[in-house]
């Protein structure tokens, strides 16, 4: 899975449309192998991003969890700590 696509489920507050769009964009970039599609492929690329974002939003709305919602700041601190342990201090 692309490292830039982050978990969006079970956060409080819920994922924003911008976060869903960013994840969809990263997904389409990864599977298409293109970060900047040619003019000939731009419409298909943008349509794919919009459709993936739309389906992602529906998925997030339909998922249920018995776990308490995660806190974004706490999760960011945990991710930073893992990165420091893995790569060392910057």
C-alpha positions in Angstrom: 0.0 0.0 0.0 1.2 3.5 -0.7 2.8 5.0 2.4 1.1 8.4 1.7 -2.4 6.9 2.1 -3.4 7.1 5.7 -6.1 5.4 7.6 -9.2 7.5 7.6 -11.7 5.3 9.5 -12.7 5.8 13.2 -11.3 9.2 13.8 -12.9 12.0 15.7 -13.6 14.3 13.9 -14.3 12.2 10.9 -12.1 12.4 7.7 -12.6 15.6 5.8 -13.4 15.7 2.1 -9.8 17.0 1.5 -8.4 14.0 3.2 -10.6 11.6 1.3 -9.6 13.3 -2.0 -5.9 13.2 -1.1 -6.1 9.5 -0.4 -8.0 8.9 -3.7 -5.4 10.9 -5.6 -2.6 8.9 -4.1 -4.3 5.7 -5.0 -5.0 6.6 -8.6 -1.4 7.9 -9.0 -0.1 4.6 -7.6 -2.1 2.3 -9.8 -1.7 4.5 -12.9 2.0 4.9 -12.4 1.6 8.6 -13.1 1.7 11.6 -10.8 1.0 14.0 -13.7 -1.0 12.4 -16.5 -0.7 13.5 -20.1 -3.4 15.7 -21.5 -4.8 12.7 -23.4 -5.3 10.9 -20.0 -6.2 13.8 -17.8 -10.0 13.4 -18.0 -9.8 9.7 -17.2 -7.4 10.4 -14.4 -9.5 13.1 -12.8 -12.7 11.0 -13.3 -11.0 8.1 -11.5 -10.0 10.3 -8.6 -13.5 11.6 -8.2 -15.0 8.2 -8.3 -12.6 6.7 -5.9 -13.1 9.6 -3.5 -16.9 9.1 -3.8 -16.8 5.4 -3.1 -14.3 6.0 -0.2 -16.7 8.5 1.4 -19.5 5.9 1.2 -17.2 3.2 2.6 -16.3 5.4 5.6 -19.9 6.3 6.3 -20.9 2.6 6.2 -18.1 1.2 8.4 -18.8 0.5 12.0 -16.4 0.1 14.9 -16.8 -0.9 18.6 -13.4 0.8 19.4 -13.4 4.3 20.6 -12.5 6.9 18.0 -8.8 7.7 17.6 -7.4 11.1 18.2 -5.5 12.6 15.3 -2.9 14.4 17.3 -2.1 11.2 19.4 -1.8 9.1 16.2 0.5 11.7 14.6 2.7 11.7 17.7 2.9 7.9 17.5 3.8 7.9 13.8 6.5 10.5 14.5 7.9 8.4 17.3 8.0 5.3 15.0 9.7 7.4 12.3 12.4 8.6 14.7 13.0 5.1 15.9 13.2 3.8 12.3 15.2 6.6 10.7 16.7 8.5 13.7 16.3 12.1 14.7 16.2 14.7 11.9 
